[in-house]
Amino acid sequence: MRAPRSEIHFTTDGYRPLVALADYTAAMLPAFLDSMVELITKTSTDLPPDVRAAMGMAVRGEEPGTRADQALTIIAQNIDQAAGCDGPICQDTGMPTFEVKVPLGANQIWLRHQIREAVAEATRRGKLRPNSVDSITGENSGNNLGPGTPIIHFDQWEAHDIEVKLILKGGGCENTNAQYALPAELDHLGRADRTLDGVRKCILHAIWKAQGKGCSPGAVGVCVGGDRTSGYLHAKEQLFRTLDDTNPDPRLAAIEASVMEEANKLSVGPMGFSGKTSLIGCKIGALNRLPASFFVSVAYDCWAFRRLGVRIDAASGGITDWLYREGTTPSQPMLPPEVVAAGFPRTGREIPLRAPISEEQIRSLKVGDVVLVSGRMFTGRDAVHAYLMKHEPPVDLRGSVLYHCGPVVVKDENVVAPKPQSGEAGPVAPKPQSGEAGPVAPKPQSGEGGWRVTAAGPTTSIREEPYQAEILKRYGVRAVIGKGGMGAKTLAGLKESGAVYLNAIGGAAQFYARCIERVAGVSLMEFGTPEAMWHLEVRDFPAIVTMDAHGNSLHKEVEDESGAILETLR
C-alpha cells in the first residue's frame, strides 16, 4: 500500500501535497473520500443503537407529565426527526475526532488530506456546523478546517483493512469536562484520596457539577492516572466503548456500576430539570502515572452521543462494515410515528407569548410555567453578547426574545436573495406553506434568499453570565432562551429589568428547527454563521420558565437538592 513520493509543504491548515497522488487514489482508494463523507453524515444524524437503547430506558423511566418526561419526549422526537431527514441531531456538531487504524505502508499523509476534504464537504452539505475558529482573531474558517481541526489520530495494526472511528462531541459538554488532582477536597463529598473510592467521588462530583449544562442525561469517559494531557485523551477514548459493554478489569467494572447507580440517585435529571435519569453510561480506563501525580480526568458527553465507525477496504476505499450499528439497516424508531407527528406534548396549561412581549406579561410568569413563543426571535451567542457591550444593537431589542443558539444554516445558491429590509442585514423569507411550519413538519422550512435553517437547538447559557444582566437592562430584552441556566448576576438582572430565562431542550436541533417559519434576516455575519445574529420568525416554540422575574431559579433549587443527596454518598 505504498504511495508515490510527492513533495510536501506546511500550510496553516496542515500538510498539503503539491503533486496529486493520482496513481494512489485511482488504483487504491477511489471511494475513500465518499466513505468518509458517509461516516460523518451518519454520525451527525443517526444515533447508534446502544445510545438509542439507553435513551429509550430513560424515556420509559420518568413519570408521565413531569418536566423530565416532557424533555425526554422532545429528545426522542428529535432523534427520530434527525434520522428521518438526515439532519444534524444537534446544531453543535462539535469537534470531529477521528481514530484511524491503518495497515503497514499506508500513506497517512494522503489519508489525512482525504479526511479533511470529507469534513469540508460534509460542512458544505450542512451535516456539520462550521466550528473551527481562529483563537487569536476569532475568525471562523467556514469549512471546519484549521490548525488542530479536525483531530485525527493514526495507529498502525497488522490487519489488511482500514478502521475509522469518529466521535462528534459538542462544546457544551466539552466545557463540563473535569480533571482532579488527588488528594482533593470536594463539595459535599469531603476528601477524595488516592484510592478507587477517591476516583468514585471525583466522577460523582463531576456529574453533579455539570447539572444540565452538558445536556443530561449524559455519559462519562474517565481516565485514572496518566498526566494532564494523556489523561484527558484516554478519558475521551473510553467514549468509543459501547454503553452496554463490561469493563475487562473487575475493579474498574465495579466502580462503573457503582457510579451508574449512585449518579441516578442524584435527581439532576434530564436537562437538569430533576428526574430519575442523570447518567446513561460510565466507562473507565487507567494509565500509569508519576509518583507525584494522581489525576482523575472526566470527559462528559451529552445524550446526543454521536459515535460511529467503519471498516474500509484498503483496495477500493469502500465501506465493508459498520461499527456500533448493523450495516445500513434503518435505525429502530424511538417513538411511534404518530407521537413524532404530534409534536410537542401539550397539557393545555401552556402559556402563549408573542414578541414583542410586555413587562406585565413577563412578571406574570413563574418558574415551572411552560410557554409557547411566537413572533420574531434573535439569536445571540458569545460574539453577539461581547459586541452588544460596546455597540448599539443592529435591531430594536425592546420586548424581544434573545435565543442563545448557533444554528446550522445552508444557502441554496439557485435562489436569488431580495434586498434586505430597512435595519436588517439579510434576506426576507416568504410565509410558510400550509402544514410546513411548526414542530409537526417533516422537514425544516426553507427561507427565501437561499437561507435554510437545518438545526437550531440552544447552546449553554452560562458563558453569557458576564454580559446578560447588562444587556437586559440596556436594551429591554424580555426573554432569554438557552439551556443549563445562568448565575446569580443574571437572576438579579431578570428581577430588576423584568425578564425571564426560558430553558429549551439541549440538543433538540431538529425539533426546534421545525418551529422556525422563516429566516427574516441576519446581522453581524462577520462573526461567522454560528455567531451571527439571525432574525427568525417562530411559531409555538416551547420552553420552560426556569428563572423568573421574582428571583426564583429552578437551576439553583435542583443544584441544592442534588447536592444534599450527594452528601449522603460520601
C-alpha positions in Angstrom: 0.0 0.0 0.0 2.9 2.3 -0.8 2.2 5.7 -2.5 4.3 7.5 -4.9 6.7 10.0 -3.3 5.4 13.6 -3.6 6.7 17.0 -2.4 5.0 18.2 0.8 4.9 21.6 2.4 3.4 23.1 5.5 0.4 25.4 5.4 -1.7 26.9 8.2 -4.2 24.1 7.8 -1.9 21.1 7.8 0.0 19.1 5.2 -0.9 19.6 1.6 0.5 17.5 -1.3 1.9 19.7 -4.1 1.7 16.8 -6.5 -1.6 14.9 -6.7 -1.2 11.2 -5.8 -3.2 10.2 -8.9 -2.0 6.7 -9.1 -2.6 6.0 -5.5 -6.1 7.4 -5.4 -7.2 5.8 -8.7 -5.8 2.4 -8.1 -6.0 2.0 -4.3 -8.7 4.2 -2.6 -11.0 5.8 -5.2 -14.0 5.6 -2.8 -12.3 6.6 0.4 -13.5 10.3 0.3 -17.1 9.3 -0.3 -16.9 6.7 2.6 -15.7 9.4 5.0 -18.5 11.8 4.0 -21.0 9.0 4.6 -19.4 8.2 8.0 -19.6 11.9 9.0 -23.2 12.2 7.8 -24.4 9.1 9.6 -22.6 10.1 12.8 -24.1 13.6 12.8 -27.7 12.5 12.0 -28.4 9.0 13.4 -27.6 7.8 17.0 -26.2 4.3 17.3 -28.4 1.5 18.7 -26.7 1.3 22.2 -27.4 5.1 22.8 -30.9 4.7 21.5 -31.5 1.8 23.9 -30.2 3.8 26.9 -32.3 6.8 26.0 -35.3 4.6 25.5 -34.9 3.3 29.0 -34.7 6.9 30.3 -37.9 7.8 28.4 -39.8 4.9 29.9 -38.4 5.5 33.4 -39.8 9.0 34.0 -43.2 9.8 35.5 -45.7 10.9 32.7 -46.4 14.6 32.6 -43.3 15.7 34.5 -40.7 18.2 33.2 -38.3 15.3 32.8 -40.9 13.4 30.8 -41.6 16.3 28.5 -37.9 16.9 28.0 -37.2 13.2 27.1 -40.2 13.1 24.8 -38.8 16.0 22.8 -35.4 14.4 22.8 -36.9 11.1 21.4 -38.8 13.0 18.8 -35.7 14.9 17.8 -33.7 11.6 17.4 -36.3 10.2 15.0 -36.7 13.5 13.1 -32.9 13.8 12.6 -32.7 10.2 11.2 -35.7 10.8 9.0 -34.3 13.8 7.2 -30.5 13.3 7.5 -30.3 16.5 9.5 -27.9 17.1 12.4 -29.2 15.7 15.7 -27.7 18.7 17.5 -26.7 22.0 15.9 -23.4 21.9 17.7 -21.7 19.2 15.7 -18.7 19.5 17.9 -15.0 18.8 17.3 -14.7 15.9 14.8 -12.3 13.5 16.3 -11.1 10.5 14.2 -9.3 7.4 15.4 -7.8 5.7 12.4 -6.1 2.3 12.3 -4.1 1.5 9.1 -2.0 -1.3 7.7 1.7 -1.1 7.5 2.7 1.0 4.5 -0.5 3.1 4.3 0.1 6.7 3.3 -1.1 8.6 6.3 -0.5 12.0 4.8 -2.8 11.2 1.9 -5.5 9.7 4.2 -5.3 12.8 6.4 -5.9 15.0 3.4 -8.9 13.0 2.3 -10.4 13.0 5.8 -10.0 16.8 5.9 -11.6 17.1 2.4 -14.5 15.0 3.6 -15.0 17.2 6.7 -15.1 20.3 4.4 -17.6 18.6 2.1 -19.9 17.5 5.0 -19.8 21.1 6.2 -20.8 22.4 2.8 -23.7 20.0 2.8 -24.9 21.2 6.2 -24.2 18.0 8.1 -21.6 19.8 10.2 -21.8 23.3 11.5 -18.7 25.5 10.8 -17.0 25.2 14.2 -13.3 25.9 13.5 -12.5 29.4 14.9 -9.1 31.2 14.9 -8.3 31.5 18.6 -6.4 34.8 18.0 -8.7 36.7 15.6 -12.0 35.0 16.2 -12.4 34.3 12.5 -14.4 31.2 11.5 -12.7 29.2 8.7 -16.2 28.3 7.4 -15.2 24.7 6.5 -14.2 23.2 9.8 -10.5 23.1 8.7 -7.7 24.9 10.5 -4.8 24.3 12.9 -6.0 21.4 15.2 -9.3 20.8 13.4 -10.3 18.2 12.8 -8.5 16.0 15.2 -7.1 12.8 13.5 -5.2 10.2 15.4 -3.4 7.4 13.5 -2.3 4.0 14.7 -0.9 1.0 12.8 -2.2 -2.5 13.0 -1.4 -5.8 11.3 -4.8 -6.2 9.7 -5.1 -5.6 5.9 -8.1 -3.1 6.1 -8.6 0.4 7.5 -10.7 1.2 10.5 -12.0 4.7 11.1 -13.9 5.7 14.2 -15.5 9.1 14.7 -16.9 11.0 17.6 -18.6 14.4 17.5 -18.6 16.0 21.0 -20.1 19.4 21.3 -18.8 22.4 23.1 -21.5 22.4 25.9 -20.5 19.0 27.2 -16.8 19.6 26.4 -17.0 22.6 28.8 -18.2 20.3 31.6 -15.1 18.1 31.4 -13.2 18.0 34.7 -9.8 17.0 35.9 -8.9 16.3 39.6 -5.5 16.1 41.2 -5.8 13.8 44.3 -5.9 14.1 47.1 -8.6 16.8 47.0 -11.5 18.3 49.0 -14.8 18.1 47.1 -18.1 19.9 47.7 -20.5 17.6 49.6 -18.2 14.6 49.4 -15.2 15.6 51.5 -11.8 14.3 51.0 -11.0 12.2 47.9 -7.9 10.1 48.5 -5.6 8.3 46.0 -7.9 5.3 46.0 -10.6 3.8 43.8 -13.1 5.3 46.3 -11.5 8.7 45.7 -11.9 8.1 41.9 -15.6 7.3 42.5 -16.1 10.6 44.4 -14.4 12.6 41.6 -16.7 11.1 39.0 -19.9 11.7 41.0 -18.7 15.3 41.7 -18.2 16.0 38.0 -21.6 14.7 37.2 -23.2 16.8 39.9 -21.3 19.9 38.9 -22.4 19.5 35.2 -26.1 19.6 36.1 -28.0 20.4 32.9 -25.1 22.3 31.2 -23.8 19.2 29.5 -27.3 18.2 28.2 -28.0 15.4 30.7 -28.6 12.5 30.8 -25.0 12.1 29.6 -22.2 9.6 29.6 -18.7 9.9 31.1 -15.4 8.6 29.9 -12.8 8.5 32.7 -9.1 8.0 33.0 -7.4 7.2 36.2 -3.7 8.3 36.1 -1.6 9.5 33.2 -0.5 13.1 33.0 -2.8 16.0 32.4 -2.6 15.6 28.6 -2.7 11.8 28.3 -5.4 11.6 31.0 -7.9 13.7 29.0 -7.1 11.8 25.8 -7.6 8.4 27.4 -10.8 9.6 29.1 -12.2 10.6 25.7 -11.1 7.3 24.2 -13.3 5.5 26.7 -16.3 7.0 24.9 -15.6 4.8 22.0 -16.7 1.8 24.1 -20.4 0.7 23.8 -22.7 1.7 26.7 -23.6 -2.0 27.3 -20.1 -3.5 27.5 -18.4 -4.7 30.6 -15.0 -3.5 31.7 -12.5 -6.3 31.5 -10.9 -5.1 34.7 -13.2 -6.2 37.5 -12.1 -3.4 39.8 -13.0 -0.7 37.3 -16.2 -2.6 36.3 -17.3 -2.3 40.0 -16.7 1.4 40.0 -18.6 1.9 36.8 -21.6 0.0 38.2 -21.4 1.9 41.5 -21.3 5.3 39.7 -24.2 4.4 37.4 -26.4 3.5 40.4 -25.4 6.5 42.6 -25.4 9.1 39.9 -29.0 8.3 39.0 -29.9 8.8 42.7 -28.8 12.5 42.4 -32.1 13.6 40.7 -30.2 16.0 38.5 -32.4 14.5 35.7 -32.9 15.4 32.0 -31.6 18.9 31.3 -31.1 19.5 35.0 -34.9 19.6 35.5 -34.8 16.9 38.2 -35.7 13.4 37.4 -34.7 9.7 37.6 -32.1 9.5 34.9 -28.9 11.7 35.1 -26.4 9.3 33.5 -26.6 6.7 30.7 -23.0 5.5 30.8 -19.7 5.4 32.8 -16.6 4.0 31.1 -13.3 4.0 33.0 -9.7 3.3 31.8 -6.4 3.6 33.6 -2.8 4.6 32.7 0.4 4.5 34.7 1.3 7.8 36.4 4.2 9.6 38.0 4.7 9.0 41.8 3.9 12.7 42.5 0.7 12.9 40.4 -2.7 11.2 40.6 -5.1 12.7 38.1 -8.7 11.7 37.5 -9.8 13.0 34.1 -13.5 13.1 33.2 -14.8 13.6 29.7 -18.5 14.3 29.8 -20.6 13.6 26.7 -24.3 14.6 26.2 -27.3 12.5 25.5 -26.6 13.2 21.8 -23.8 10.7 22.0 -22.7 10.7 18.3 -20.1 8.0 17.8 -19.8 5.6 14.8 -17.1 3.7 12.9 -16.4 1.9 9.6 -14.1 -0.8 8.2 -12.7 0.3 4.8 -11.5 -2.0 2.0 -7.8 -1.0 1.5 -8.0 -1.6 -2.2 -11.2 0.3 -3.1 -11.8 2.6 -0.2 -15.3 1.4 0.1 -17.1 0.6 3.4 -17.1 -3.1 4.1 -18.7 -3.0 7.6 -20.1 -0.5 10.1 -19.1 -0.4 13.7 -21.7 0.2 16.5 -24.6 -0.5 14.1 -25.9 -3.2 11.8 -24.8 -2.0 8.4 -27.2 0.4 6.7 -30.3 -1.1 8.3 -32.6 1.7 9.3 -32.5 2.6 13.0 -35.3 1.4 15.3 -37.5 4.5 15.9 -37.6 5.8 19.5 -41.4 6.6 19.3 -44.4 5.6 17.2 -44.7 7.8 14.1 -48.0 9.4 15.3 -46.2 10.6 18.5 -43.5 12.2 16.5 -46.0 13.8 14.1 -48.0 15.2 17.1 -45.1 17.5 18.0 -44.8 19.0 21.5 -46.8 17.0 24.1 -49.3 19.6 25.3 -51.1 19.6 28.6 -53.4 22.5 28.0 -51.6 24.6 30.6 -49.1 26.1 28.2 -48.9 29.9 28.1 -48.6 31.6 24.6 -46.2 34.5 24.3 -45.9 36.7 21.2 -42.9 39.0 20.7 -42.6 41.9 21.3 -43.5 40.9 24.9 -44.6 43.4 27.6 -43.1 43.6 31.1 -46.5 42.9 32.6 -46.7 39.6 30.7 -43.2 38.6 31.9 -43.8 39.4 35.5 -46.9 37.2 35.5 -44.8 34.2 34.7 -43.3 31.9 37.4 -40.8 29.1 37.5 -42.2 25.9 36.1 -44.5 27.6 33.5 -44.4 26.2 30.0 -44.6 28.8 27.3 -45.1 28.7 23.5 -43.2 31.6 21.9 -44.2 33.0 18.6 -43.1 36.0 16.5 -39.6 37.5 16.0 -36.6 35.9 17.8 -33.0 36.9 17.5 -30.1 34.6 18.0 -27.1 35.7 20.0 -24.1 33.8 21.3 -20.7 34.8 22.7 -19.7 37.2 19.9 -23.0 39.0 19.8 -23.0 39.5 23.6 -19.5 40.9 23.6 -20.5 43.1 20.6 -23.5 44.5 22.4 -21.4 45.5 25.4 -19.6 48.0 23.2 -22.0 48.8 20.3 -25.7 49.5 19.8 -27.6 46.5 18.5 -28.3 46.2 14.8 -32.0 45.8 15.6 -34.5 47.1 18.1 -34.4 44.6 21.0 -37.2 46.2 23.1 -39.6 43.5 24.1 -37.6 40.9 22.2 -36.6 37.3 22.7 -32.8 36.6 22.6 -32.0 33.0 21.7 -28.7 31.5 22.8 -28.3 29.5 19.6 -25.7 29.0 16.8 -27.9 27.3 14.1 -26.7 25.2 11.2 -27.7 27.2 8.1 -27.2 26.4 4.4 -27.7 28.6 1.4 -29.4 27.4 -1.7 -27.4 29.1 -4.5 -30.2 28.9 -7.0 -32.4 31.3 -5.1 -31.8 35.0 -5.6 -31.8 37.0 -2.4 -34.0 40.1 -2.2 -32.8 43.4 -0.8 -32.7 43.5 3.0 -35.5 45.4 4.8 -34.5 48.6 6.4 -32.4 48.0 9.5 -31.8 44.3 8.6 -28.8 42.8 7.0 -30.2 39.8 5.3 -32.9 38.3 3.1 -36.6 38.2 4.0 -38.3 34.8 3.6 -41.8 34.2 2.4 -44.7 33.0 4.5 -44.5 29.2 5.2 -46.6 26.9 3.1 -49.6 25.4 4.8 -48.6 22.5 7.0 -44.9 23.1 6.8 -44.2 25.2 9.8 -44.1 24.1 13.4 -42.9 21.0 15.2 -45.2 18.7 13.2 -43.4 19.3 9.9 -41.4 16.5 8.4 -38.5 18.9 7.5 -37.5 22.4 8.5 -38.9 25.3 6.4 -36.7 26.8 3.7 -36.2 30.6 3.9 -36.3 33.0 1.0 -32.9 34.3 -0.3 -31.4 30.8 0.0 -31.2 30.6 3.8 -32.3 27.3 5.2 -32.0 26.5 8.9 -31.3 22.8 9.2 -30.7 22.6 13.0 -31.4 25.1 15.8 -31.2 23.9 19.4 -30.0 26.0 22.3 -26.4 26.5 23.4 -25.1 26.5 27.1 -26.1 29.9 28.5 -23.6 30.2 31.4 -21.0 31.6 29.1 -23.0 34.8 28.8 -23.2 35.3 32.5 -20.7 38.3 32.5 -22.9 40.1 29.9 -26.5 39.1 30.3 -27.8 41.4 33.1 -26.4 44.5 31.5 -27.8 43.6 28.0 -31.3 43.1 29.6 -31.0 46.5 31.3 -29.7 48.4 28.3 -31.9 47.1 25.5 -35.1 45.9 27.1 -34.8 42.2 26.2 -37.8 40.4 27.8 -36.9 36.8 27.4 -33.6 34.8 27.1 -33.8 31.3 25.8 -30.9 28.8 26.3 -30.0 25.7 28.2 -28.4 24.9 31.5 -29.4 28.1 33.3 -27.5 31.1 34.4 -26.0 32.5 37.6 -26.8 34.9 40.4 -25.9 38.1 38.5 -28.3 37.2 35.7 -31.0 36.2 38.2 -30.8 39.6 39.8 -30.8 41.3 36.4 -34.0 39.4 35.5 -35.7 40.7 38.6 -34.5 44.3 38.1 -35.3 44.5 34.4 -38.5 42.4 34.2 -37.3 39.5 32.2 -37.3 35.7 32.3 -34.9 32.8 31.4 -36.5 30.1 29.3 -34.9 26.7 29.1 -35.2 24.9 25.8 -34.2 21.3 25.4 -30.5 21.0 24.7 -29.6 19.0 21.5 -33.1 19.1 20.1 -32.0 20.8 17.0 -34.4 19.2 14.5 -37.4 19.7 16.8 -36.8 23.4 17.2 -35.8 23.9 13.5 -39.4 22.9 12.8 -40.7 25.8 14.9 -39.0 28.3 12.6 -41.4 29.6 10.0 -38.9 31.8 8.1 -35.5 33.4 8.2 -36.2 37.1 8.2 -32.7 38.4 8.1 -29.2 38.2 9.5 -26.8 40.7 11.2 -23.2 40.6 12.1 -22.3 37.9 9.6 -18.6 38.9 10.0 -18.7 36.6 13.1 -19.5 33.5 11.0 -22.8 31.7 10.7 -22.9 30.2 14.3 -22.1 33.5 15.9 -24.1 35.8 13.7 -27.4 37.4 14.8 -30.2 35.5 12.9 -33.6 37.1 12.7 -36.1 34.2 13.0 -39.9 34.1 12.8 -41.0 31.3 15.0 -44.4 29.7 15.9 -45.2 27.8 19.1 -41.6 27.4 20.2 -41.8 25.5 23.6 -39.7 26.3 26.6 -39.9 26.2 30.4 -39.5 29.2 32.7 -36.6 28.2 34.9 -35.6 31.6 36.1 -38.3 34.2 36.6 -38.6 37.9 37.3 -39.2 37.3 41.0 -35.8 36.0 41.9 -36.6 32.3 41.6 -34.4 29.7 39.9 -35.1 26.1 39.2 -31.4 25.5 38.5 -30.4 26.7 41.9 -33.1 24.6 43.5 -32.1 21.4 41.7 -28.4 22.0 42.4 -29.0 22.4 46.1 -31.3 19.4 46.3 -28.9 17.2 44.3 -26.0 18.5 46.4 -27.8 17.3 49.6 -28.2 13.8 48.0 -24.5 13.9 47.0 -23.7 14.4 50.7 -25.2 11.1 51.5 -22.9 9.3 49.0 -19.6 10.2 50.8 
